[in-house]
Amino acid sequence: MQNLDAVGTSPVSPCRSPGSSVGEGATRKRQPYVHNACLICKSKKLKCSGEDNCARCKALGVECQYPVSRKRSKTIDCMSPGKYGDGVAANTETDRKAQWARTMDRIRNLEDNYAMLQRQLAAAPHAGTASDTPPYSKGDEASPRTDVTFSREPGGETFRGSTSIVTQLNLLSGSISRDSRARIESTAASRAVSPAHDTWSELPRMPETTLTVAERDTRAFSLMEIRQCVDAYFLHLNPLYPCLNENAFRLLLDKFLAGKELSDLSCVDKEQFVALINLMCAEVTMLSNDGTSSERIPAWEMFCRAESILNRLTWLGGGNIMTIQCLLIKARYLLYVERANGAYDTMGRVVRLCWQLGLQHQPSWSGLSMFDVIMRQRTFWTAFYLDHLVALVAGAPYLIRKGEVNVDLPANIDDALLFPDQPLPPLTLDGGPLNPYLIAASEWAKLSSDVWDTVCGINARGAIHPELIATMDARIRFKEREMPPELRWTNWAYRLNDESHFSKQRIRQSAIFSQRMNLLRLLIRQESMLSLNFDYQMADDCNAIALSNINAIYDIHYSPVYNPLDRFAMCEWLTASLIPLICIIVKLDGDIACRIRAIEPYRKAVDLLRTMASQFITAKHALSRIHKLTRAADKCIRQLEYPDEPPLYSEKAYSLDTIMPQLAGFMDGTDPQQEWGTGYLNPDLEGRFHFTLDGSLGLCDTEQG
């Protein structure tokens, strides 16, 4: 760039081009002064064309410059180093660390985007077909949103509590990778043998439809399929989440399928009833599906149809009891498709509606029949229970606090005998005056909130003190012993061959609470286990808890009590129980006898997952998520069983400096950005190990996140 003074004394006149025929002595009227002129034209007080490189500067062959505004000049002047001394100078070391962190974030984002593009390209032949999205009708009101594919993780997510199994697997992956003797491979060869999918490939956005079109499409279902889904829902799912009354629902369903007017419902509830049918069918279809492809999600069209209806009716925050019932099923479905964040967001709407309708404060209810009172009680306690369940899966705080609830537990009345237009039937003799299942569910939810406060609360830092672990463990075991007798697993474990419907229900319910109580016991020990800093006593306790869980699941799976709708719960329980066993096995300086005792339940759980994976996609996803961890555990088991054999790998070949030298500081704990053992998800783990985990294997029978 030429100096402005030199340009100002150039013999070439800025008023004409060098080849102009006008003489040197010719005079010309000065052009008016222009405020936004470039520096050269401004100094000559000549009119500037205002282009990036104006005509005069182009003729002179110099670079055109424009003045900076006064406001900008002041800003730049204030930011210039040394203006106000060294006191405000940027900290070079801090800037360097921040730049390094931003670089690593960029690398992780690029890796995630690359993986997402690979999945989209793999699914390209199946996308965009006529069957993917239903055509618009003439009366449809199309949403401005187009079909999109959701990424695995929302951008910028930096926190997920350690109650989420996603977090636990990531932390354990990091602990093993820092141990040079039991390292998880990060080479291309190890990734090549990994299963192709660990979650659903795509969740396409379905186009919005009008309420009329949604109802028409629902009526187009096979009547037999609808009735089969409804039968399965009330037989197997409603007893676990008792927010619907079967008799009232079937009365409306019969009218709907017969094409009659639902005169008992308001205009809004008529449309919400259509959404409820779609959600119930979607939940049953998802759980009972035997497919093993990750390309298309079962019943996704039904779910999107219901979502379209709910969005149109409740977009301004309105809703009633039926809205809550729809949202409870929606949250569970999102857990099944491994989207815990979506389920948690849905539960936030449920909790808001509970407070909006006064559902959490029974004294405010007035003018209601006993039927309505019981259904409100059932709906609220189901929401209370599911709120804590989803919160643990998503690794997020629970939303309903027990100190803010003033609602009685519902009476113990068989739902089959409860009608909206008839007097209340007598109480069921079995289980006392209150519903035993909701008693157990509410007690478990209260315990889970205490565990969250202990493990992930604002004051939770580092491993929990052994005395606190012993105290919490004693509380959990005491509550388990105080469960209603008909819901204690010890009373049913030897009756798995009893094929009566009542026994099957009680066995399922008792198994659910036994598993969840044990998983709470594992959660309070997870900080030490995942960091591989546990002692013999903790390892022995976790070994016993995991063995109890796995044996119970194994026995149920191969008994007449087994139900395909329970496979999702079994996959999650098996995954949660495998984590402490892997921790015990891969700790090479741990007690040999304890490590050997962990091998049998470990193999039983992995074999059962592989058996289920042949007919259930969630089991296949679970195996994919734990693939690298199980490879590390299998190597350690082989070394335990055949100690005289040479190692299967070269330590140098799998050392961190060889594989990813730029990340060595992150792995060995010297990097200041790394926070191990705080109970929070370290956002650097996923990109570092190429161990992408999404959605929501978690501590539930139903997230995710």
Secondary structure in CASP SS format (residue, H / E / C, confidence):
PFRMAT SS
TARGET T0000
AUTHOR 0000-0000-0000
METHOD secondary structure of the structure
MODEL  1
M C 1.00
Q C 1.00
N C 1.00
L H 1.00
D H 1.00
A H 1.00
V H 1.00
G H 1.00
T C 1.00
S C 1.00
P C 1.00
V C 1.00
S C 1.00
P C 1.00
C C 1.00
R C 1.00
S C 1.00
P C 1.00
G C 1.00
S C 1.00
S C 1.00
V C 1.00
G C 1.00
E C 1.00
G C 1.00
A C 1.00
T C 1.00
R C 1.00
K C 1.00
R C 1.00
Q C 1.00
P C 1.00
Y C 1.00
V C 1.00
H C 1.00
N C 1.00
A C 1.00
C C 1.00
L H 1.00
I H 1.00
C H 1.00
K H 1.00
S H 1.00
K H 1.00
K C 1.00
L C 1.00
K C 1.00
C C 1.00
S C 1.00
G C 1.00
E C 1.00
D C 1.00
N C 1.00
C C 1.00
A H 1.00
R H 1.00
C H 1.00
K H 1.00
A H 1.00
L H 1.00
G C 1.00
V C 1.00
E C 1.00
C C 1.00
Q C 1.00
Y C 1.00
P C 1.00
V C 1.00
S C 1.00
R H 1.00
K H 1.00
R H 1.00
S H 1.00
K H 1.00
T H 1.00
I H 1.00
D H 1.00
C H 1.00
M H 1.00
S C 1.00
P C 1.00
G C 1.00
K C 1.00
Y C 1.00
G C 1.00
D H 1.00
G H 1.00
V H 1.00
A C 1.00
A C 1.00
N C 1.00
T H 1.00
E H 1.00
T H 1.00
D H 1.00
R H 1.00
K H 1.00
A H 1.00
Q H 1.00
W H 1.00
A H 1.00
R H 1.00
T H 1.00
M H 1.00
D H 1.00
R H 1.00
I H 1.00
R H 1.00
N H 1.00
L H 1.00
E H 1.00
D H 1.00
N H 1.00
Y H 1.00
A H 1.00
M H 1.00
L H 1.00
Q H 1.00
R H 1.00
Q H 1.00
L H 1.00
A H 1.00
A C 1.00
A H 1.00
P H 1.00
H H 1.00
A C 1.00
G C 1.00
T C 1.00
A C 1.00
S C 1.00
D C 1.00
T C 1.00
P C 1.00
P C 1.00
Y C 1.00
S C 1.00
K C 1.00
G C 1.00
D C 1.00
E C 1.00
A C 1.00
S C 1.00
P C 1.00
R C 1.00
T C 1.00
D C 1.00
V C 1.00
T C 1.00
F C 1.00
S C 1.00
R C 1.00
E C 1.00
P C 1.00
G C 1.00
G C 1.00
E C 1.00
T C 1.00
F C 1.00
R C 1.00
G E 1.00
S C 1.00
T C 1.00
S C 1.00
I H 1.00
V H 1.00
T H 1.00
Q H 1.00
L H 1.00
N H 1.00
L H 1.00
L H 1.00
S H 1.00
G H 1.00
S H 1.00
I H 1.00
S H 1.00
R H 1.00
D C 1.00
S C 1.00
R C 1.00
A C 1.00
R C 1.00
I C 1.00
E C 1.00
S C 1.00
T C 1.00
A H 1.00
A H 1.00
S H 1.00
R H 1.00
A H 1.00
V C 1.00
S C 1.00
P C 1.00
A C 1.00
H C 1.00
D C 1.00
T C 1.00
W C 1.00
S C 1.00
E C 1.00
L C 1.00
P C 1.00
R C 1.00
M C 1.00
P C 1.00
E C 1.00
T C 1.00
T C 1.00
L H 1.00
T H 1.00
V H 1.00
A H 1.00
E H 1.00
R H 1.00
D H 1.00
T H 1.00
R H 1.00
A C 1.00
F C 1.00
S C 1.00
L H 1.00
M H 1.00
E H 1.00
I H 1.00
R H 1.00
Q H 1.00
C H 1.00
V H 1.00
D H 1.00
A H 1.00
Y H 1.00
F H 1.00
L H 1.00
H H 1.00
L H 1.00
N C 1.00
P C 1.00
L C 1.00
Y C 1.00
P C 1.00
C C 1.00
L C 1.00
N C 1.00
E H 1.00
N H 1.00
A H 1.00
F H 1.00
R H 1.00
L H 1.00
L H 1.00
L H 1.00
D H 1.00
K H 1.00
F H 1.00
L H 1.00
A C 1.00
G C 1.00
K C 1.00
E C 1.00
L C 1.00
S C 1.00
D C 1.00
L C 1.00
S C 1.00
C H 1.00
V H 1.00
D H 1.00
K H 1.00
E H 1.00
Q H 1.00
F H 1.00
V H 1.00
A H 1.00
L H 1.00
I H 1.00
N H 1.00
L H 1.00
M H 1.00
C H 1.00
A H 1.00
E H 1.00
V H 1.00
T H 1.00
M H 1.00
L H 1.00
S H 1.00
N C 1.00
D C 1.00
G C 1.00
T C 1.00
S C 1.00
S C 1.00
E C 1.00
R C 1.00
I C 1.00
P C 1.00
A C 1.00
W H 1.00
E H 1.00
M H 1.00
F H 1.00
C H 1.00
R H 1.00
A H 1.00
E H 1.00
S H 1.00
I H 1.00
L H 1.00
N H 1.00
R H 1.00
L H 1.00
T H 1.00
W C 1.00
L C 1.00
G C 1.00
G C 1.00
G C 1.00
N C 1.00
I H 1.00
M H 1.00
T H 1.00
I H 1.00
Q H 1.00
C H 1.00
L H 1.00
L H 1.00
I H 1.00
K H 1.00
A H 1.00
R H 1.00
Y H 1.00
L H 1.00
L H 1.00
Y H 1.00
V C 1.00
E C 1.00
R C 1.00
A H 1.00
N H 1.00
G H 1.00
A H 1.00
Y H 1.00
D H 1.00
T H 1.00
M H 1.00
G H 1.00
R H 1.00
V H 1.00
V H 1.00
R H 1.00
L H 1.00
C H 1.00
W H 1.00
Q H 1.00
L C 1.00
G C 1.00
L C 1.00
Q C 1.00
H E 1.00
Q H 1.00
P H 1.00
S H 1.00
W C 1.00
S C 1.00
G C 1.00
L C 1.00
S C 1.00
M H 1.00
F H 1.00
D H 1.00
V H 1.00
I H 1.00
M H 1.00
R H 1.00
Q H 1.00
R H 1.00
T H 1.00
F H 1.00
W H 1.00
T H 1.00
A H 1.00
F H 1.00
Y H 1.00
L H 1.00
D H 1.00
H H 1.00
L H 1.00
V H 1.00
A H 1.00
L H 1.00
V H 1.00
A H 1.00
G C 1.00
A C 1.00
P C 1.00
Y C 1.00
L C 1.00
I C 1.00
R C 1.00
K H 1.00
G H 1.00
E H 1.00
V C 1.00
N E 1.00
V C 1.00
D C 1.00
L C 1.00
P C 1.00
A E 1.00
N C 1.00
I C 1.00
D C 1.00
D H 1.00
A H 1.00
L H 1.00
L C 1.00
F C 1.00
P C 1.00
D C 1.00
Q C 1.00
P C 1.00
L C 1.00
P C 1.00
P C 1.00
L C 1.00
T C 1.00
L C 1.00
D C 1.00
G C 1.00
G C 1.00
P C 1.00
L E 1.00
N C 1.00
P H 1.00
Y H 1.00
L H 1.00
I H 1.00
A H 1.00
A H 1.00
S H 1.00
E H 1.00
W H 1.00
A H 1.00
K H 1.00
L H 1.00
S H 1.00
S H 1.00
D H 1.00
V H 1.00
W H 1.00
D H 1.00
T H 1.00
V H 1.00
C H 1.00
G C 1.00
I C 1.00
N C 1.00
A C 1.00
R C 1.00
G C 1.00
A C 1.00
I C 1.00
H C 1.00
P H 1.00
E H 1.00
L H 1.00
I H 1.00
A H 1.00
T H 1.00
M H 1.00
D H 1.00
A H 1.00
R H 1.00
I H 1.00
R H 1.00
F H 1.00
K H 1.00
E H 1.00
R H 1.00
E C 1.00
M C 1.00
P C 1.00
P H 1.00
E H 1.00
L H 1.00
R C 1.00
W H 1.00
T H 1.00
N H 1.00
W C 1.00
A C 1.00
Y C 1.00
R C 1.00
L C 1.00
N C 1.00
D C 1.00
E C 1.00
S C 1.00
H H 1.00
F H 1.00
S H 1.00
K H 1.00
Q H 1.00
R H 1.00
I H 1.00
R H 1.00
Q H 1.00
S H 1.00
A H 1.00
I H 1.00
F H 1.00
S H 1.00
Q H 1.00
R H 1.00
M H 1.00
N H 1.00
L H 1.00
L H 1.00
R H 1.00
L H 1.00
L H 1.00
I C 1.00
R C 1.00
Q H 1.00
E H 1.00
S H 1.00
M H 1.00
L H 1.00
S C 1.00
L C 1.00
N C 1.00
F C 1.00
D C 1.00
Y H 1.00
Q H 1.00
M H 1.00
A H 1.00
D H 1.00
D H 1.00
C H 1.00
N H 1.00
A H 1.00
I H 1.00
A H 1.00
L H 1.00
S H 1.00
N H 1.00
I H 1.00
N H 1.00
A H 1.00
I H 1.00
Y H 1.00
D H 1.00
I H 1.00
H H 1.00
Y C 1.00
S C 1.00
P C 1.00
V C 1.00
Y C 1.00
N C 1.00
P H 1.00
L H 1.00
D H 1.00
R H 1.00
F H 1.00
A H 1.00
M H 1.00
C H 1.00
E H 1.00
W H 1.00
L H 1.00
T H 1.00
A H 1.00
S H 1.00
L H 1.00
I H 1.00
P H 1.00
L H 1.00
I H 1.00
C H 1.00
I H 1.00
I H 1.00
V H 1.00
K C 1.00
L C 1.00
D C 1.00
G C 1.00
D C 1.00
I H 1.00
A H 1.00
C H 1.00
R H 1.00
I H 1.00
R H 1.00
A H 1.00
I H 1.00
E H 1.00
P H 1.00
Y H 1.00
R H 1.00
K H 1.00
A H 1.00
V H 1.00
D H 1.00
L H 1.00
L H 1.00
R H 1.00
T H 1.00
M H 1.00
A H 1.00
S C 1.00
Q C 1.00
F C 1.00
I H 1.00
T H 1.00
A H 1.00
K H 1.00
H H 1.00
A H 1.00
L H 1.00
S H 1.00
R H 1.00
I C 1.00
H H 1.00
K H 1.00
L H 1.00
T H 1.00
R H 1.00
A H 1.00
A H 1.00
D H 1.00
K H 1.00
C H 1.00
I H 1.00
R H 1.00
Q H 1.00
L H 1.00
E H 1.00
Y C 1.00
P C 1.00
D C 1.00
E C 1.00
P C 1.00
P C 1.00
L C 1.00
Y C 1.00
S C 1.00
E C 1.00
K C 1.00
A C 1.00
Y C 1.00
S C 1.00
L H 1.00
D H 1.00
T H 1.00
I H 1.00
M C 1.00
P H 1.00
Q H 1.00
L H 1.00
A H 1.00
G H 1.00
F H 1.00
M H 1.00
D C 1.00
G C 1.00
T C 1.00
D C 1.00
P C 1.00
Q C 1.00
Q C 1.00
E C 1.00
W C 1.00
G C 1.00
T C 1.00
G C 1.00
Y E 1.00
L C 1.00
N C 1.00
P C 1.00
D C 1.00
L H 1.00
E H 1.00
G H 1.00
R H 1.00
F H 1.00
H C 1.00
F C 1.00
T C 1.00
L C 1.00
D C 1.00
G C 1.00
S C 1.00
L C 1.00
G C 1.00
L C 1.00
C C 1.00
D C 1.00
T C 1.00
E C 1.00
Q C 1.00
G C 1.00
END
